[in-house]
Amino acid sequence: MGHVKLLERDADGLVRVVTSRQQGYQIKQETPVIILKLAKILQERYGFVSKKPVATLNETVIVCTKEDWELVLGWDNGEGTYVLGRHRKGEADSAKLGAFLEGIFNDPVLADYVKVSG
């Protein structure tokens, strides 16, 4: 089973969680630093385990896991910030994962990096 794309950009450049598309997020600092912050939140507040970041000149990726969940946090020169996810039970649980991800994007720790928009 492959990963499900959890974020997409709309025509206005807002990032939206694919499973809900209701809340938009403007990434204020479009750099690899945001995925490091996301990984830190996942570890400290939600008990995920993060592998060491893999970085090249064009892309940075961190894989975070917890029980049956796997999130791939990434940033690259072309797409910017992206998040992929998968659950052992398949895509049926991607809505739960999307709701969880929205909670993280609304976390005050990310206020310097993410602006909640309409």
SVG drawing of the C-alpha trace seen along z (x, -y; Angstrom):
<svg xmlns="http://www.w3.org/2000/svg" viewBox="-14 -34 37 37">
<polyline fill="none" stroke="black" stroke-width="0.4" points="0.0,0.0 1.4,-3.4 1.3,-6.7 -1.6,-9.1 -0.8,-12.7 -2.2,-14.7 -1.4,-18.3 -2.2,-20.2 -1.9,-23.8 -4.8,-25.7 -4.7,-28.4 -4.1,-31.0 -1.0,-29.1 -2.7,-28.0 -1.9,-24.6 -4.9,-22.5 -5.3,-19.0 -6.6,-16.8 -9.1,-14.9 -11.0,-18.0 -10.0,-21.0 -11.8,-23.3 -9.0,-25.0 -6.2,-26.7 -2.6,-27.3 -0.2,-29.8 3.4,-28.6 5.2,-31.8 8.7,-30.3 8.9,-27.9 12.2,-26.2 13.1,-22.7 12.9,-24.1 9.2,-23.7 9.4,-19.9 11.9,-19.8 9.4,-21.6 6.6,-19.3 8.8,-16.3 9.6,-17.7 5.8,-18.2 5.1,-14.7 7.8,-13.3 7.2,-15.4 3.4,-15.7 2.2,-12.6 4.8,-9.9 6.0,-9.5 9.5,-8.2 11.5,-10.1 14.2,-8.7 17.2,-10.9 16.5,-13.5 17.7,-12.8 18.8,-16.0 20.2,-16.8 20.6,-20.2 17.0,-20.1 15.0,-18.1 14.8,-17.2 12.7,-14.2 11.9,-12.9 9.9,-9.7 7.9,-9.6 6.2,-6.4 3.9,-5.5 2.2,-2.1 0.4,-1.6 1.0,-5.1 3.7,-6.5 4.1,-10.1 6.7,-11.3 7.4,-15.0 9.2,-16.6 10.3,-19.8 11.7,-20.3 12.7,-23.2 9.7,-22.6 6.8,-21.6 7.7,-23.2 6.3,-21.6 4.6,-18.3 3.2,-15.5 2.5,-11.9 0.9,-9.4 -0.2,-5.8 -1.9,-3.5 -1.7,0.2 -5.4,0.4 -5.3,-1.6 -6.8,-4.7 -10.0,-4.4 -8.2,-5.9 -6.7,-8.8 -9.5,-11.1 -8.4,-10.4 -4.8,-11.2 -5.9,-14.4 -7.8,-15.5 -4.8,-14.7 -2.6,-16.7 -4.9,-19.7 -4.5,-19.7 -0.8,-19.9 -0.9,-22.8 -3.1,-24.7 -0.5,-24.1 0.8,-27.4 4.4,-26.1 4.1,-26.5 2.7,-30.1 6.0,-31.6 5.8,-29.2 2.2,-28.7 -0.6,-31.2 -4.2,-29.8 -6.3,-31.2 -9.8,-30.7"/>
</svg>
